[in-house]
Amino acid sequence: METITSLSNKLFKHACKLFDKKYRDLYGEYLIEGLRGVSDTPDEFIKTVFVAEDVKLPISSNKTVIVSRKLMDKLSLTDSGADVVAVAAKRLCGEIRNNYVLYLDRIRDPGNMGTIIRTAVAAGYDIICDDCVDVYNPKVVRSCVSALSKAEIHIGNFIDNLAEKGYNIVCASLNGENLFDADKPTKICLVIGNEANGISAHILDRADSICTIPMNNMESLNASVSAGILMYYFKF
């Protein structure tokens, strides 16, 4: 198999464009970095797999392209570089039908977003991202590994729509009832707010209840940790 070494190669140039959100949106594609993320993503979503010439990996298909280490380093955001990077198609999601929904209000940290997505997939929640960091940002993708290909993600402001559909809107805040005393409705929308500023006032106004995770000697928890605790409490 021929090794690509030219920066002007069409496949390579296309992949590089996907570092930019406008091209991810235009093409409906994103980059997955690392063997685990690529291997765990269903083949139906994989468009092209770039493998560095100086490594031997258990990846062999008509979608595989060998590239020089110089080119591979340009496709990687990690300091140590990657051995494999794939171009993948975004997963298209339809209407919100799940009775368990996680509503993310202005989550901006890529690491938080990636961890939240993985946990939501594991717990069986649909995810709504309202003015959040792009879920296909390479840093988010690396954090959530292959979860994007399994997640039901909806982008936009849906809080009024969910309230009209009968979802019980439960907001996580520092000034609410003890989470572990809360009832567990069977149709629920959990809201996690911005890391620095919490939940927007217009969303709090729609809340049916506000819950607080009890803590000793700490004022708050990381957004992804809080999301995980709430999702598992209300679902199981």
C-alpha positions as CSV (number, residue, x, y, z in Angstrom):
1,M,0.0,0.0,0.0
2,E,1.4,3.4,-1.0
3,T,2.3,5.8,1.8
4,I,1.0,9.4,1.5
5,T,3.6,12.0,2.1
6,S,2.2,15.1,0.4
7,L,0.5,17.9,2.3
8,S,-1.6,18.5,-0.9
9,N,-3.2,15.0,-0.9
10,K,-6.9,15.4,-1.1
11,L,-7.8,13.0,1.6
12,F,-5.3,14.5,4.0
13,K,-6.4,18.1,3.2
14,H,-10.0,17.2,3.8
15,A,-9.2,15.6,7.1
16,C,-7.3,18.7,8.2
17,K,-10.3,20.9,7.5
18,L,-12.2,19.0,10.1
19,F,-10.3,20.8,12.9
20,D,-12.6,23.8,12.0
21,K,-16.2,23.6,13.2
22,K,-17.6,25.2,10.1
23,Y,-16.2,22.3,8.0
24,R,-17.4,19.7,10.5
25,D,-20.9,21.3,10.1
26,L,-20.6,21.5,6.4
27,Y,-19.5,17.9,5.7
28,G,-21.2,16.3,8.7
29,E,-17.9,14.7,9.7
30,Y,-15.4,14.8,12.5
31,L,-12.0,13.4,13.6
32,I,-11.4,10.5,16.0
33,E,-7.9,10.2,17.4
34,G,-6.5,7.0,18.8
35,L,-6.8,3.3,18.3
36,R,-9.4,2.7,21.0
37,G,-11.8,5.4,19.7
38,V,-11.4,4.3,16.1
39,S,-11.8,0.6,16.9
40,D,-14.8,1.1,19.1
41,T,-16.7,3.2,16.5
42,P,-19.1,1.2,14.3
43,D,-17.7,0.7,10.8
44,E,-20.8,2.4,9.3
45,F,-19.6,5.7,10.6
46,I,-16.0,5.4,9.5
47,K,-15.1,7.1,6.3
48,T,-11.2,7.0,6.2
49,V,-8.6,5.7,8.6
50,F,-5.1,7.2,8.6
51,V,-2.4,5.0,10.0
52,A,1.2,6.2,10.6
53,E,3.8,4.4,8.5
54,D,6.1,3.6,11.4
55,V,3.6,1.6,13.5
56,K,1.8,-1.7,13.0
57,L,-1.8,-1.7,14.1
58,P,-4.6,-4.3,13.8
59,I,-6.5,-2.2,11.3
60,S,-6.9,-3.3,7.7
61,S,-9.7,-2.4,5.4
62,N,-10.3,-0.6,2.1
63,K,-10.8,2.6,4.2
64,T,-7.2,2.5,5.6
65,V,-4.6,5.0,4.3
66,I,-0.9,4.9,5.3
67,V,0.6,8.3,5.9
68,S,4.0,9.5,6.9
69,R,4.7,10.4,10.5
70,K,5.0,14.1,9.5
71,L,1.5,14.1,8.2
72,M,0.1,12.0,11.1
73,D,1.5,14.5,13.5
74,K,-0.4,17.3,11.8
75,L,-3.6,15.3,12.3
76,S,-3.0,14.9,16.0
77,L,-3.6,17.3,18.9
78,T,-1.7,15.2,21.5
79,D,1.9,16.1,22.4
80,S,3.1,12.6,21.8
81,G,1.2,12.3,18.5
82,A,-1.2,9.7,17.4
83,D,-0.8,6.4,15.5
84,V,-4.2,6.4,14.0
85,V,-6.8,9.1,13.2
86,A,-10.1,8.5,11.4
87,V,-12.6,10.7,9.6
88,A,-16.1,9.7,10.8
89,A,-19.7,10.7,9.9
90,K,-21.7,12.4,12.6
91,R,-24.6,10.4,14.0
92,L,-28.0,11.8,12.9
93,C,-30.6,11.9,15.7
94,G,-34.3,12.3,15.3
95,E,-37.0,13.4,17.7
96,I,-36.6,13.2,21.4
97,R,-38.5,10.1,22.5
98,N,-36.5,8.9,25.5
99,N,-38.2,9.5,28.9
100,Y,-34.8,10.3,30.3
101,V,-33.1,13.5,29.1
102,L,-30.0,15.3,30.2
103,Y,-30.1,19.0,29.4
104,L,-26.7,20.7,29.3
105,D,-26.9,24.5,29.7
106,R,-23.7,26.2,28.3
107,I,-21.2,23.5,29.3
108,R,-17.9,24.9,27.9
109,D,-15.1,22.6,29.0
110,P,-14.3,19.9,26.4
111,G,-13.2,17.4,29.1
112,N,-16.4,17.8,31.0
113,M,-18.5,17.4,27.9
114,G,-16.7,14.2,26.8
115,T,-17.1,12.6,30.2
116,I,-20.8,13.6,30.4
117,I,-21.5,12.1,27.0
118,R,-19.9,8.8,28.0
119,T,-21.8,8.7,31.2
120,A,-25.1,9.6,29.5
121,V,-24.7,6.9,27.0
122,A,-23.9,4.4,29.7
123,A,-26.9,5.5,31.8
124,G,-29.3,5.6,28.8
125,Y,-30.1,9.3,28.6
126,D,-30.7,11.5,25.5
127,I,-28.5,14.6,25.6
128,I,-29.5,18.2,24.7
129,C,-26.7,20.7,24.2
130,D,-27.9,24.3,24.6
131,D,-25.1,26.8,23.7
132,C,-22.4,24.3,24.7
133,V,-18.9,23.5,23.4
134,D,-19.1,21.7,20.0
135,V,-19.5,18.0,20.8
136,Y,-17.4,17.2,17.8
137,N,-14.5,19.4,18.9
138,P,-11.4,17.1,18.8
139,K,-10.8,17.5,22.5
140,V,-14.4,16.4,23.3
141,V,-14.1,13.5,20.9
142,R,-10.8,12.3,22.6
143,S,-12.4,12.6,26.0
144,C,-15.6,10.6,25.2
145,V,-13.7,8.0,23.0
146,S,-16.3,6.2,20.9
147,A,-19.5,7.4,22.7
148,L,-20.4,10.0,20.0
149,S,-21.3,7.1,17.6
150,K,-23.8,5.8,20.3
151,A,-25.1,9.0,21.8
152,E,-28.5,10.6,21.0
153,I,-27.5,14.3,20.9
154,H,-29.8,17.2,20.1
155,I,-28.5,20.7,19.7
156,G,-30.5,23.8,20.6
157,N,-32.9,25.3,23.2
158,F,-35.6,22.7,23.9
159,I,-36.5,23.6,27.5
160,D,-40.0,25.0,26.6
161,N,-40.7,22.1,24.3
162,L,-39.8,19.5,26.9
163,A,-41.9,21.2,29.5
164,E,-44.9,21.1,27.1
165,K,-44.3,17.4,26.4
166,G,-44.7,16.7,30.1
167,Y,-41.1,16.2,31.2
168,N,-40.4,16.9,34.8
169,I,-37.7,19.6,34.7
170,V,-35.2,19.0,37.5
171,C,-32.3,21.5,37.9
172,A,-29.1,20.8,39.8
173,S,-28.2,23.8,41.9
174,L,-26.6,24.7,45.3
175,N,-29.9,25.9,46.7
176,G,-32.3,23.0,46.4
177,E,-33.6,20.0,48.3
178,N,-31.3,17.1,49.1
179,L,-31.0,15.0,46.0
180,F,-31.4,11.7,47.8
181,D,-34.8,12.8,49.3
182,A,-36.2,13.7,45.8
183,D,-38.9,11.7,44.1
184,K,-38.0,9.8,40.9
185,P,-40.4,10.8,38.1
186,T,-40.6,8.4,35.1
187,K,-40.3,11.2,32.5
188,I,-37.5,13.5,33.5
189,C,-35.2,16.2,32.1
190,L,-32.1,16.8,34.3
191,V,-30.4,20.2,33.9
192,I,-26.7,20.8,34.4
193,G,-25.5,24.4,34.2
194,N,-22.5,26.2,33.1
195,E,-19.3,25.4,35.1
196,A,-18.8,29.0,36.3
197,N,-22.3,30.5,36.3
198,G,-24.7,27.7,36.8
199,I,-28.1,27.3,35.2
200,S,-29.7,30.2,33.2
201,A,-32.5,32.1,34.8
202,H,-35.0,31.3,32.1
203,I,-34.4,27.6,32.6
204,L,-34.6,27.8,36.4
205,D,-38.0,29.5,35.9
206,R,-39.2,26.3,34.1
207,A,-38.0,24.0,36.9
208,D,-40.4,21.7,38.6
209,S,-37.8,21.0,41.3
210,I,-34.3,22.0,42.2
211,C,-31.9,19.4,43.7
212,T,-28.6,19.7,45.6
213,I,-26.0,17.0,46.0
214,P,-25.1,17.0,49.7
215,M,-21.4,17.7,50.4
216,N,-19.0,17.9,53.3
217,N,-16.3,20.6,53.3
218,M,-16.8,21.4,49.6
219,E,-18.9,24.1,47.9
220,S,-19.4,22.4,44.6
221,L,-18.6,19.4,42.4
222,N,-17.3,19.2,38.8
223,A,-20.1,19.4,36.3
224,S,-19.4,15.9,34.9
225,V,-19.3,14.3,38.3
226,S,-22.6,16.1,39.3
227,A,-24.2,14.9,36.0
228,G,-23.2,11.3,36.6
229,I,-24.6,11.3,40.2
230,L,-27.9,12.8,39.1
231,M,-28.4,10.5,36.1
232,Y,-27.8,7.3,38.0
233,Y,-29.9,8.4,41.0
234,F,-33.0,9.2,38.9
235,K,-32.7,6.3,36.5
236,F,-31.8,3.3,38.7
